[in-house]
Amino acid sequence: MSDTAAAADARTRLAGARLYLCTDARRRQGDLAEFLDAVLAGGVDVVQLRDKQLEAKEELEHLEVFAEACARHGKLLAVNDRADVAHAAGSDVLHLGQGDLPVPAARAILGDGILIGRSTHSEAEAAAAAVQDGVDYFCTGPCWPTPTKPGRPAPGLGLVRYAASLRTDRPWFAIGGIDLGNLDQVLEAGARRVVVVRAITEADDPGAAAAAFAARLRRAVEQDAAQGTARDAGREGTREAE
């Protein structure tokens, strides 16, 4: 498959993605392959290796396990921060923070074959990511303070509401402290895609936790579709009455 075709396929899968998981390499648990199979089967659409303690060589070794699992399940593999590692690993996605390599520089390294995502923590950053050339999706948050990013202020659900108000066709995900207990608040704020960390990685049954997230997200999308159909039917009835 050419780079262009691969990117088109990845964008199609990204458009349908609802649940994005960030996880470390599970070195303490020693169950990486089994964990990935469980969560991907449960409904995770995108999985990112985020483990700042890994050197590049070790990260690539772990990414081979991620890539094999994603291939088995038809899901997207994301690499955090490093364009060189994303290129070497043949990942589907590179995710960049605000302080990471600029998007044009990353795109020059990667070409068009790998999708690029951005982290956003303010209205200005979200608005920019929604239209910036070379960006395929963005994440916005944190919704709540999280030990994953210690010391980072949480802009809260107001930023999620702002992202929803942009009405962009570009996929975007709410992130930061999201769990099954507060997921409905995130959905009520307008998000239909979320990034999850501890609520899945620290669950007693990660596969079941992933399935619960996926089911609730799917239900929200189905409810949107049903409401849209009802509105369309109502408008059609009004036109006929006129």
Secondary structure, DSSP 8 states (H G I E B T S, - for coil): --HHHHHHHHHHHHHT--EEEEE---TTTT-HHHHHHHHHHHT--EEEE--TT--HHHHHHHHHHHHHHHHHHT-EEEEES-HHHHHHHT-SEEEE-TTSS-HHHHHHHHTTSSEEEEEE-SHHHHHHHTT-TT--EEEE--SS--TTSTT-----HHHHHHHHHT--SS-EEE-SS--TTTHHHHHHTT-S-EEESHHHHTSSSHHHHHHHHHHHHHHHHHHHHHHHHHHHHHHHHHHHH-
